[in-house]
Amino acid sequence: MTVSLYMDHHVPKASTTALRLRGIDTLTAYDDGADQLYDASLLERAHELRRVLFTQDDDILGETAK
């Protein structure tokens, strides 16, 4: 099973680059033109794209409970 990641705009570019070098399918919010979206919208967008949201935001768990 492969996992496709959707990288939040707060994740350092070096992390995304390292994952890509290892063959991990990653799409950043910047690549998708969604870098201005709030957490709830980013989570929704990742779901629409059938990707796992990769974020470092401490408050994301509150969004998943809604």
URNORLIN-V374060 format. One record per pair of residues at least 6 apart in sequence whose C-alpha atoms are under 8 Angstrom apart, sorted by the first residue. I is the first residue (numbers start at 0). GAP is how many residues later the second one is. D is the distance in Angstrom with one decimal. If there is no record, write none. Layout:
# URNORLIN-V374060
i=(I,I)
gap=(GAP,GAP)
d=(D,D)
This chain:
# URNORLIN-V374060
i=(2,2,2,2,3,3,3,3,3,3,3,4,4,4,4,4,4,4,4,5,5,5,5,5,5,5,5,5,6,6,6,6,6,6,6,6,7,7,7,7,7,7,7,7,8,8,8,8,9,9,9,10,10,10,15,15,18,18,19,28,28,33,38,38,39,41,42,45,45)
gap=(21,22,48,49,20,21,22,23,46,47,48,19,20,21,22,46,47,48,49,20,21,22,23,40,45,46,47,48,9,19,20,21,22,46,47,48,20,21,27,34,45,46,47,48,19,20,21,26,45,46,47,43,44,45,10,12,6,7,6,6,13,8,21,24,23,11,10,6,7)
d=(7.6,7.1,7.3,7.3,7.2,5.0,6.0,7.9,7.6,5.0,6.2,7.8,6.2,4.7,6.2,5.2,4.8,6.0,6.3,5.9,5.0,5.6,6.9,6.0,5.7,5.7,4.7,5.8,7.4,6.9,6.1,4.4,6.0,6.1,4.9,6.4,6.4,5.7,7.6,7.4,6.9,6.0,5.1,7.8,6.8,5.5,6.5,5.5,7.0,6.8,7.8,7.8,6.2,6.4,7.0,7.9,7.9,7.4,6.6,4.8,7.8,7.4,6.8,7.2,5.9,7.7,6.4,6.2,5.8)
